[in-house]
Amino acid sequence: MEGLLEHPGYDGEKLRRVSEQLPCREVQAGMLLSLMGEPQQYCYPSLFIYGHRASGKSHVVNVLMKELELPHVTVSCVECVSSALLFEQVLLSFFGCDAASLLPRSPSLSDFVRIYKQRTSEFPSKQTRYIVMEQAELLRDASVNLLPALLRLQELDNVSVILLSEIVWDKFRPNTGCFEPLLLHFPDYSKAELLQILSAGRNSSYSAEFYSSYINILLGVFYTVCRDLRELQHLAALNFSKFCEPVAEGKETETHKLWKNIEPHLKKAMQTVYLREVSRSELSSGFALHVLPYYSKFLLIAAYLASYNPARTDKRFFVKHHGKIKKTNFLKKNEKTSNHLLGPKPFPLDRLLAIFYSVVDSRVAPTASIFSQISSLVTLQLLTLVSHDDQLDSPKYKCAVSLDFISAISRTVNFDIVKYLYDFL
């Protein structure tokens, strides 16, 4: 496979700078450059880059665009809450204020296409223009025509749309059908790659060997439950001063004794490895819709279903071959009060996990990361632990979010929660 430094059409010095900024992602950057072709050529109309959070997707694309000086616009789908903002940002970046001012107050897709086509005929580009869409999964909540139109934008101009997403294309594809993008996967960093990247950010007051031994200890604790580079960088910076505290005081220099000193602090950090605490006001404002990890959202959905559905209905909702259940037997005649009016009911941990593994749209192993995310949801007060101290073997929880909140969470993972709620049968 062609290496990153062997791409004709790009300046060799620029490619070396790119390579230096992308440790452990040279292969993905090389593949992306191969798909993009030379600057003056037509690129593939649309590229879909997917992978877990903090796997280097945005960083690789942004470094390539800036260092190679490719004409591009980077659009955050979190910030562009409407199509109008998206259209304005694209026109502003490519053609300036005059083009953006031509948009009407509430522009339609046809308005954007008309102005874009007009401006590209007036200002043709010798290079491919790139529209980079970060957190592109949010486009699923936009107009049904928007995504298919973006994927076919090359019919108007030499332009390529690059979608960056944390979910796979099969969960992303519109029901109405659209032009299929070219797929590129960014895998999680391996332990050795994380060690290399994190060690590069060492404190200049200490040797590379000393800092590398600290990172190795840190990964020994957190690697099995967290592969998020940004989270690990935060943990490394947060705990390093405590690790080298005995060295600074001249008390100890042996690594295994330094480990004993920092061990309780790392255990405490483990409790919030996936989610640091945020205020309830931030959660109510929709902050959690974007900060919650993918599986945490499904855990919260499962908790809501367990809180508001009677346990006897689980077979009906979550077992595929449950057989036919007559409605007269399924619904009790004396049940006149909505479960939502009565409020959430406690449920055991095993029921939560059973529902979670049923509703999540991929196979998930019951690892420590799942239990860690449950603890994080409790820390964020999205779940409430209601069991007594003497019931450690069978903890019980309640879901502490509203129907509107869980509906918004469900939309971000394309899950129709209403179909699984007993009150809405």
N, C-alpha and C positions, 0 to 999 in steps of 0.2 A: 504494500500500500504506500502511496506517495506520502513522504514526510512533510511536516509543516514548513521546513526551510527549502523545499524543492518545488515551489509553485512558480512556474513561469508567468510573467505578466505582473508580478508584484516585486517591489524593490527588496533585495536581500537584506539590507540593513533594517528595514521596517519589520520584516518577518522575524529577524533575530530579537528585536525588541518585544514583539508579540510573544515569542516563545519564552522569553525571560519572565513575562508577566503571567504566564499560564502554566505553572508547575502542575504536573500530573494530568494536564488536560490537552497536551500537544496532539494526541491522537484524534480527539473530538474536534479540535480546531482545524486540523488537517483535513478531516472528512468534510467539515463545513465549507472550507475553502474549495475543496474539490467539487462540491455541489453547486457552489456559487459561480465557479468558473472565473475567467479573467474579467477585470473591471468593465471593459467595453463590450463584453458579450451579454447575451440574454441569460439571466439566471432562471432556475426552475421557478414557476409562478408563485409557489408557496411552500414553505418549509415548516414542519411541525416538530419542535424540539421539546422533549418531555423528560422528566426525571423528578426525583424528590426535591424537597426544599433544600437550598444551599448545596446543590450538586454542581454549581458552576455555570449554569445555563446563561444567565444574564451577563455574568462577568466575561465569559468567553466571547459572546456576541458583541458586547460593548467595546471590549479591547480591540477586536478585529475591525469594527467600524471606525473607531477613532484613530488607531495607529495607522491603518491603511488608507485613511482619509476618504472613506466611501460615503457618498451622499445618502443620508438616512435620517429618519425621525424615530425616536423611541417613545412609545405611548404606554403609559401605565393605565391598565383597565380599571384599577382601583380609583384613580383620580378622575378619569374620564367617565363620569357617571351617566352621561347621555351621549347619544350619537352626534349631537351638535358639537360638543366639545372635541370629540374625536376628529370630525371633519375639519374643524377650525385649526386644530393642532397640526394636522397633516398639510393643509394648504399653507399655513403660516411658515412651517419649516422648509417646505420645498419652493414656494413661490413668493413668500413675503406677505406683508400686511395687506397689500392691495387685493390679493386673491382672497384672503380670509374675509375681507370686508364685503365681498360680493355675496356671501352667504346670507340668506334671509334670516329673520329672527328665529324661526323654527324650521330649520332646513330639513328637507327630505333626502333620501338616498339619491334620487334623480337630480336634485340640485347640486349635490356634491360631485356626482359623475359628470354633469354638464360643465361645471367650473373647472374640474380637474382636466377634462379632455381639452377644453379651450386653452388652458395654461400650458399644457404639455405640447400643444401644437405651436404655441408662441415661443416657448423656451424648451426646446428639445435637449435632452441630456446625452452626452457621449458615454456616460456610465450608467449602470443599473442603479435605480433608486431603491432603497430598502425601507419598508415600514416594519418596525420591530414592536410587537405587541406583548408586553409583560403581563403575567397573570391572566393569560388569554382565556382561561376557563370561565371567567366572568362574562365573556361574550355570549355564553349560552342563555343568559337572562335578557339579552338585547333583542332587538327586532329580528324576526325570523329571516329577513332578507339580508341583514347586514353581513354576517359571516360568509355566506355564499358569494356575495358581491365582492368582498375583500379578496377572496381566494381567486377571483377571476379578473382582478384589476389589471393584470398584464395585457389584457385585450385592448386597453387604452394607451398603454405606455410600457417602456422597459422598466418595470417595477416588480419587486418581489416582496411578498408579505411573509415575515418570520413570526410564528406564533410560539411563545414560551409558556409551557403549561406543566403543572404538577400531576395532571391526570392523563391517562392514555387516550389516544384518538378515538377508540371504540366507545368511550364514555362521553365523547365530545361531539361526535358527528351529528349534525342536525337531522331531524326526522324528515325534512323536506328534500334531503339530498344536496350534494354540492361537489365541486371539483375537489378531488382527493389530493392533499398535500404530500410532499415527500417527508418521511418520518426519520428522525434522528434521536436516539436514546442516549441520555447522560446517566450512567450508572452511579451508585453511591461510591464515595471514595473508600478505598480499602484502608486497613489499619496502617499499612506501611506508607501509603500516600498521605494519610492524615498526619502521621508522624513527621514526614518530610515537610509538609506545608506549615504545620504548627511550630516546628522547630525553627523555621526561617524567621519567625517573629520574635526571636529571643531578646532578652534584656541585655544591652551592651555591657552591663556591669558584671556579667557572669560569662563563663566560657560556654562555647557551643555544646560541649560534652555534658556539662552540668545541666543546661536547660533541656537538652534532649532527654536526659534521664528523668527529668521532671515530667516532660510530655509523655514519656513512655509509661510512667506511673499513672498519670491522669487517664490515658487511654485504656490502661488495664482495668480501671474502675468503670469508665463510662462507655466504652466502645460497644459493649453488648446491648446497651439500651439507647444509645444515641449516636447517629452518624452525621448529624447536622453540623457542618463546618462552622457556621456562625455561632451556634450554641457552644461548641467546644472551644472556639476562640475566646468567647466571653468567660467560660469557666477557667481557661488557662490564665487569662489576665487577672481574674478575680482571686485566684487561690495561690498565685506564685509568691506573693509577699509573705504569706503564712508558711509556705514550704521552706523558704530560705531564711526565715526568722532566726532559727538557731545558729545559722552560719553567720548572719549579720552580728549576732551577739557574741560570736566566738565560742559557742558552747559545743557545737557538733558539726561534723562534715560528712559522716557516713550516710550513704543513701538510705539504707534500711531503717536507720534511726530517724532520719528526716521523714520517712514514710509514716512512721508511728505518730509523729507530731501532727501531720496533716490529715491523717485518716478520719478523725471525727468531723473535720470540716468538709471533707469530700462526701461523707455520708449525709451530712445536712444539705449539701448542694444537690445530692441525688433526688431529694424530695421535689425539687422544682426544675429538674433537668429539661423537661419539655416546655413548661410554661412558667415564666416568672409572674409574680402577682401583678394584676392590673386592677384598677379601681372599678367599682360597680358602675360608675358613670360612664367609663370607657366601654364597658361591656354593653350597657343599654344603648349606647350610641352606635353600635354595630361594629366596634373594634374587633370583637371576638369572631366575627364572620370571616376575617382574614388572618387572624393570628392563631386560631385553633388548628392544630395538625389534622390531617385528613382522617385518621382513625379516631381521634378524639371527638370529631363531629359525629361519627357513627356510634361511638359509645354514649354520647349525650342523647342521640336519637333513641337508642335502645333503652336508656334510662327513662326517657319520657314515656315510651310505650309500656314499660314495666310499671310505671307509676299510675298510669291512667287506664290500662286495660286489665280486666280481671284475669287472674292466672289461668283459669279454665279455658280462656279463649286463645291461649298461645298456640295450641295445636291447630286451630282454625287458620290463624294468620301466618304461622312460620313453618309448618310442616307441609311439604309439597304434596304427599300422597296420604292425606288425612282421611280420605273418604268423604262421602256426602254427609253434611250435618243439616238436619231439618231446622228451618228458622224458628219453628214453634218450640223446639227443644233448646235451641241455642240462646234464644232471648227469654229471660224470665218475665212472666207477666207482671210480677210485682216490682220490677225495676223501672220506676218512673222518674228517678232522679239521675241527672247526668253525672258521670264520674268527674267531669271537669268542674261541676258545681261543688262536689264534695271535697275536691282537692286531691293532691297526690298521696298515694299510699306507699308505705315502705315495701321494699322488695329485697330478696337476698342476692348476694353476689353471683351465685351460680345461675340464677335466672337472667340477670343482666348479661352475663357472658353468652348464655345460650341464644338470647335474642340478637346480640351483637354479631355472633358468627353466622346467624341466619340472614341478617339484612345487609351486611357489608358485601360489596360487589367484587370481592376477590378473596382468595384463600389466605388466611392469616394464622400464623402459628401462635399458640398461647405463650408468648415470651414475656420477659420481665418488663419490656417496654409498654405492653398493654396495661399491666397493673400500675406502672408508673404514671400513665396518663389518667387512670382513674383517680389516683391520689391528687394529681394536678387539678382535675375538675372539682374535687372537694376543696382544695386550696382556693380555687377561684370562686367558691360558693355557688357553682352551677349544680353541684350535687351536695346533698347533706347526709352526713353519716349519722344514723339514728340508733344504732345498736349500742348496748351497754358495754362497759369495759370487760365484763366477764364473758362476752360473746365474741371473742377475737377470732374463733374458728369459723364463725358464720356471720360476717358483717352484713348489716342492712343499710340501705340508702333510700333517699327520696330525691326526685328531680326537682330543682328549684327554679326552673325557667318557665316562661309563659308560652302559650300556644303560638302567638305571633313570633316570638323569638325562635322557637324550635322550627317553625315553618320556614323562617329565613335561613337558618342553618341547613335545613334539608334541601333547599333550592340550590345551595352552593355545591352540593354533592349529587344533584339530580335525583333526589329520592322523594317520592310522593308520600309523605307521612300520613296524610288524611286517609289513604286507602287501608292503613293498618291500625286505625283508631276505632275502638269499639263504639264510641259515642256517635260516630258518623256513618254507621252501617245503614 
